[in-house]
């Protein structure tokens, strides 16, 4: 591990937002799923959630740019289970849906713990998802089409969240608990070694400021 590489990993992890996430409900095109993960990484999302379509879903390598290494994806069997899990973690769940009563995305407070629910490409968020969400958010559309591509819409929503969070100083220092920060940094820096430690049931060793392993 080169010190420069380690310091970059540490800087990126220090800006991760553990209380901002995306829930993908049956997004069924791999390039969209992968693009959404790239969006998540770009704005500092720590982990994403997904309810996979019945046929399953794999990352599209041309658009993922290796983001699966940096974004944890937690899978749920149903949207009900996903929302319940997010609620238990204290998230305010917003469904992206351009229907009556939806709020303009620029008027939403994204500095609170927020999960943005995005639906499948053709039909959007399901009726179940819409009913479970705490609110609906929409992107204003001035043309003939009713919606944007799901990954583009996700990017706009996430970048508004990032704009608000930057203004609130939420990227200025680590927001993860110290133990989680150290654990995640070790897994980013040494993924194969971390896997071995987990298999053996051993705690991760400490790292110095340049990423050198400090064996006890």
TATA-V889798 format. One record per residue. N is the residue number from 1. RES is the residue in one small letter. PHI is phi in radians with two decimals (999 if undefined). Layout:
N;RES;PHI / N;RES;PHI
//
This chain:
1;x;999 / 2;x;-1.24 / 3;x;-0.96 / 4;x;-1.09 / 5;x;-1.11 / 6;x;-1.10 / 7;x;-1.12 / 8;x;-1.15 / 9;x;-1.01 / 10;x;-1.13 / 11;x;-1.13 / 12;x;-1.12 / 13;x;-1.11 / 14;x;-1.15 / 15;x;-1.77 / 16;x;-1.12 / 17;x;-1.92 / 18;x;-1.20 / 19;x;-1.95 / 20;x;-2.32 / 21;x;-2.64 / 22;x;-2.18 / 23;x;-1.93 / 24;x;-1.68 / 25;x;-1.68 / 26;x;0.98 / 27;x;-1.09 / 28;x;-1.89 / 29;x;-1.92 / 30;x;-1.09 / 31;x;-1.22 / 32;x;-1.24 / 33;x;-1.01 / 34;x;-1.17 / 35;x;-1.13 / 36;x;-1.12 / 37;x;-1.12 / 38;x;-1.10 / 39;x;-1.02 / 40;x;-1.04 / 41;x;-1.08 / 42;x;-1.09 / 43;x;-1.80 / 44;x;1.58 / 45;x;-1.16 / 46;x;-1.40 / 47;x;-2.60 / 48;x;-2.01 / 49;x;-2.16 / 50;x;-2.57 / 51;x;-1.86 / 52;x;-1.18 / 53;x;-1.15 / 54;x;-1.00 / 55;x;-1.43 / 56;x;1.41 / 57;x;-2.73 / 58;x;-2.07 / 59;x;-1.21 / 60;x;-1.61 / 61;x;-1.12 / 62;x;-1.21 / 63;x;-2.00 / 64;x;-1.38 / 65;x;0.90 / 66;x;1.28 / 67;x;-1.19 / 68;x;-1.06 / 69;x;-1.22 / 70;x;-1.92 / 71;x;-2.05 / 72;x;-1.23 / 73;x;-2.03 / 74;x;-1.69 / 75;x;-1.71 / 76;x;-2.23 / 77;x;-1.34 / 78;x;-2.44 / 79;x;-1.18 / 80;x;-1.08 / 81;x;-1.14 / 82;x;-1.13 / 83;x;-1.14 / 84;x;-1.05 / 85;x;-1.12 / 86;x;-1.16 / 87;x;-1.08 / 88;x;-1.06 / 89;x;-1.52 / 90;x;1.57 / 91;x;-1.46 / 92;x;-1.61 / 93;x;-1.67 / 94;x;-2.00 / 95;x;-1.62 / 96;x;-1.35 / 97;x;-2.75 / 98;x;-1.49 / 99;x;-1.64 / 100;x;-1.09 / 101;x;1.59 / 102;x;-1.26 / 103;x;-1.57 / 104;x;-1.03 / 105;x;-1.07 / 106;x;-1.37 / 107;x;-1.79 / 108;x;-1.64 / 109;x;-1.51 / 110;x;-1.59 / 111;x;-1.44 / 112;x;-1.41 / 113;x;-0.99 / 114;x;-2.29 / 115;x;-2.05 / 116;x;-1.71 / 117;x;-1.61 / 118;x;-1.98 / 119;x;-1.75 / 120;x;-1.13 / 121;x;-1.02 / 122;x;-1.49 / 123;x;-1.87 / 124;x;1.30 / 125;x;-1.13 / 126;x;-1.20 / 127;x;-1.03 / 128;x;-1.11 / 129;x;-1.11 / 130;x;-1.10 / 131;x;-1.21 / 132;x;-1.41 / 133;x;-1.13 / 134;x;-1.41 / 135;x;-3.05 / 136;x;-2.06 / 137;x;-2.27 / 138;x;-2.34 / 139;x;-1.71 / 140;x;-1.13 / 141;x;-2.15 / 142;x;-1.82 / 143;x;-1.85 / 144;x;-1.43 / 145;x;-1.36 / 146;x;-1.65 / 147;x;-2.74 / 148;x;-1.68 / 149;x;-0.95 / 150;x;-1.07 / 151;x;-1.28 / 152;x;-1.16 / 153;x;-1.06 / 154;x;-1.08 / 155;x;-1.06 / 156;x;-1.10 / 157;x;-1.12 / 158;x;-1.19 / 159;x;-1.26 / 160;x;-1.18 / 161;x;-1.07 / 162;x;-1.11 / 163;x;-1.02 / 164;x;-1.13 / 165;x;-1.25 / 166;x;-1.08 / 167;x;-1.07 / 168;x;-1.54 / 169;x;1.33 / 170;x;-1.48 / 171;x;-1.91 / 172;x;-1.41 / 173;x;-2.81 / 174;x;-0.99 / 175;x;-1.97 / 176;x;-1.48 / 177;x;-1.08 / 178;x;-0.91 / 179;x;-1.14 / 180;x;-1.19 / 181;x;-1.06 / 182;x;-1.10 / 183;x;-1.11 / 184;x;-1.14 / 185;x;-1.10 / 186;x;-1.11 / 187;x;-1.16 / 188;x;-1.18 / 189;x;-1.34 / 190;x;-2.33 / 191;x;-1.07 / 192;x;-1.22 / 193;x;-1.17 / 194;x;-1.08 / 195;x;-1.08 / 196;x;-1.16 / 197;x;-1.07 / 198;x;-1.15 / 199;x;-1.06 / 200;x;-1.51 / 201;x;1.18 / 202;x;-1.87 / 203;x;-1.23 / 204;x;-1.21 / 205;x;-1.31 / 206;x;-1.33 / 207;x;-2.11 / 208;x;-1.50 / 209;x;-1.21 / 210;x;-1.91 / 211;x;1.55 / 212;x;-1.33 / 213;x;-1.29 / 214;x;-1.77 / 215;x;-1.27 / 216;x;-1.42
//
